[in-house]
Amino acid sequence: MYFKQKELHHFNKASGSNGEILKPHLLDVDTFSQEDFNLTFSIANKMKSIYTNGPKKSPLLRGKTITTLFYEPSTRTRISFESAAKMLSADVINLSVDGSSTKKGESFFDTMLTLQSSNIDLVIIRHNHSGAPYLAAKYLNKTLVINAGDGLHAHPTQALADMFTLAQHMKTLKGKKILIVGDVAHSRVARSNLIALCALGAKPIICGPPNLIPWDLFQNIHNSSSSPFKGIQINTNLDQAIVDVDVVMALRLQSERHAKGALPSLREYANLWQVTSSRLAKASPNVLLMHPGPMNIGVEISQEVAYSTNSVIQEQVSNSIAIRMAILLLMTDQSEALNV
Amino acid sequence: MYKSLFLKNGRIIDPSQKIDSVGSLLISNGKIQNLLLNNVNSASIPKDCLIIDCEGMIICPGFIDLHTHLREPGFEYKETISSGALAAAKGGFTTICSMPNTNPCPDNASIVRDLIKIGDNTKLRILPIGCITINRKGESIVEMSDLAQAGVIGFSDDGDALKRSDLIREALLYSTITGLPIITHCEDPSLITGKGINEGWVSSRLGLHSSPSIAEETMVARDIEMARLTGGKLHLAHISTEGSVRLIRDAKKRKINITAEATPHHILLSEDWIMGWAENEEKNLTGPSILSYVTKNTYDTNSKVSPPLRAKKDSQAILGAINDGTIDVIATDHAPHSYFDKATTWDDAAVGISGLETALGLLMTAANKKLLTLDRMISSLTTGPVSVLGLKWKELESLKENTIADITIINPHKKWMVDSSLFLSKGRNTPLDGMELEGKIAYTIRNGEIIYTDK
């Protein structure tokens, strides 16, 4: 289904050839249908039992070579992908910019050609430039691409992990009020999550300083029925926005990306937009608290909230491995072996 | 070899003389000998003369491009003066003005003289624009009088705005001794987080740092007031926003000595183009259809240009301003780049569109759709530029008898497909690749010599 759905969207067809399917790159969740989400979640469920009940090894990806190519530092995403691939018996090569030829001036284009010529089956790309994985997908015709976060644009596997986490706590997201609070403008996680939430019928609310809300959302220009962002509410006042919500997703304040002097102080930020226990008390009683990490405790989230019983932050981490295993299987066509 | 040319029975459009009628032109010795606005009988056509049947074609004064990047010296892998000249002739231009962001840049008379010498070896009339400040650094004004004597037709630090308000004031005031225009690129760098894409729904959707309209408008406002204060001649390059149009309209009402230009891409394309076109979709002036999700054709670096393609309301305002004359000039801002300058991530890609060879096709397509009047299209490419260049170049704008025979002949309904691999420019960076346009240059004639023929 995941693949069939892709047929509709030209970007996954092998271009210029005789119509055969497909290069199922995973670039963002904006092309996912409800069925695609469900299929991914059901495989992730099986994967979860593999690595929680052990043995933490399955031969499904034996003989596949997977490269992680990171142009930006990362701990959790990289470890998560690497352990997912290794549990499925793939051979994993880790490339980071420091260790690659990019330092010697090699272009992105040539790096892609090198990957292709080395018969790499799948490359997982993290890049500080928005759109880089799309460019990779344009160049590569044998190697599959997974977007592990590009610039300010998208982080599809994190969004899938977050949706998977929610799916384990609630039957459906339809009509659920999901509050995303913080530095939305600089968050690729928020972008992909908003797309997924809208697709799954949730009612997202965005809260944060007006200059940290993406321009298009703040101007509320997504009226067209085809927009992946339609129906999102904006409220800069956290005390109002948090009332009765079912889920709170806190985001890291990405101070390193802000224009100098654009925010008065961390103190004022925390006063106005920190998720605290008193604020969380205004939400629905069983509210789930999420954070994609890494957290700035005491800035966007208070310590007692981060480690409270409402928090599913650690589940997000372990679910992300299961989701990434599922994605690897789906993309390499190995999911049928599971009879889902 | 024929001594004379006879352009027979075309639709002659010469906005400088308010002519739009069927007629013929006799050209000899590089000059327009006769302009005949009545039916010609073949007996009156002189012998030894090449006859071009212009039935169904438009004959107009040769186009003048006020804004061309020729890259030489310094970036010859992107374009040379000679390759740029060939591209210009193919685009119907007989005169082009070269922008000074080269390396070294024309901030002194000897480089200007070199440029003129190289330009004279081409078939085109190439008029160099000098820098406003030494090395385009925005720190110290060039020897304007010396440059003017060497042959520059204006001063510009194009590519960058002059950050220092005091220097634009001094430059405008000092330039009055030359009578030449100061040409400004209006984008306040402090308001730009990333070049080449408008701050709008596309930049936001794609997570790209951007350049807001306000960055242009604050600079346009500043430079207009400086022109008012100093009496200097100000020409605003590549205007792209609705707000700028409002400011220019107001300034002209106040009789401030300014002129303004817009590019074909700012007149007719929008930021939507960056979202990319579906594989089998026909490109058209309405823009791409897939706007709800990102494809591998998104982040189209060939649509990365400075100032950026704006919202549709902006391009509509620019189009209106061309039609009503608020904007005087259409210029290409031809900015050629090599393949690998563009074949990279959006953030790393070079800024600019190779525009000489598609300008007329794009404009004519719009004119055929009645979006743009034919009269304004042609005057923006002839009398408009001459109003910036000054009286010295007055001859270039018209088809009057005994003036220089610079002539462009357009086949207004010929359909053709943009194929960047056939460009004569070294820069194949165009978002229009694969688009069908209606209207093509048939002949370009400079000094009475045919310098381009469409085969």
Contacts between the chains, C-beta under 8 A, distances in Angstrom:
chain1	res1	chain2	res2	distance
A	9	B	293	7.2
A	9	B	295	7.0
A	10	B	278	5.6
A	10	B	279	4.4
A	10	B	280	7.6
A	10	B	295	6.6
A	11	B	295	4.2
A	11	B	296	4.5
A	11	B	297	7.2
A	13	B	279	7.6
A	15	B	279	6.8
A	25	B	296	7.9
A	27	B	294	6.9
A	27	B	296	7.6
A	28	B	293	7.5
A	28	B	294	5.9
A	30	B	292	7.3
A	30	B	293	3.8
A	30	B	294	6.1
A	31	B	293	5.5
A	107	B	340	6.7
A	107	B	344	6.6
A	108	B	344	5.7
A	108	B	345	6.4
A	108	B	348	7.7
A	109	B	340	7.0
A	109	B	343	5.6
A	109	B	344	6.9
A	127	B	345	7.1
A	129	B	345	3.9
A	129	B	346	6.6
A	129	B	347	4.4
A	129	B	348	6.8
A	130	B	206	5.7
A	130	B	207	3.9
A	130	B	208	5.4
A	130	B	299	7.4
A	130	B	345	7.9
A	130	B	346	6.5
A	130	B	347	7.4
A	131	B	206	6.5
A	131	B	207	8.0
A	131	B	208	7.6
A	131	B	298	6.9
A	131	B	299	3.6
A	131	B	345	6.0
A	131	B	346	5.1
A	132	B	345	4.8
A	134	B	294	6.8
A	134	B	295	7.6
A	134	B	296	4.9
A	134	B	298	6.2
A	134	B	299	5.7
A	135	B	296	7.7
A	135	B	299	6.9
A	135	B	344	7.3
A	135	B	345	5.9
A	137	B	296	4.7
A	138	B	296	4.6
A	138	B	297	7.9
A	150	B	207	7.4
A	151	B	207	5.0
A	151	B	208	7.5
A	151	B	347	7.5
A	152	B	207	3.2
A	152	B	208	7.5
A	153	B	206	5.8
A	153	B	207	3.3
A	153	B	208	7.8
A	153	B	294	7.8
A	154	B	207	7.3
A	154	B	294	7.6
A	188	B	207	6.3
A	191	B	207	6.6
A	214	B	204	4.5
A	215	B	199	6.0
A	215	B	200	6.9
A	215	B	201	7.5
A	215	B	203	7.3
A	215	B	204	4.5
A	216	B	200	7.2
A	216	B	201	4.1
A	216	B	204	3.9
A	216	B	205	6.2
A	217	B	204	7.3
A	219	B	201	7.8
A	221	B	201	5.5
A	222	B	201	7.8
A	224	B	291	7.9
A	224	B	292	7.8
A	226	B	291	6.9
A	226	B	292	4.1
A	227	B	291	7.9
A	227	B	292	5.8
A	228	B	292	5.5
A	228	B	293	6.5
A	259	B	193	7.3
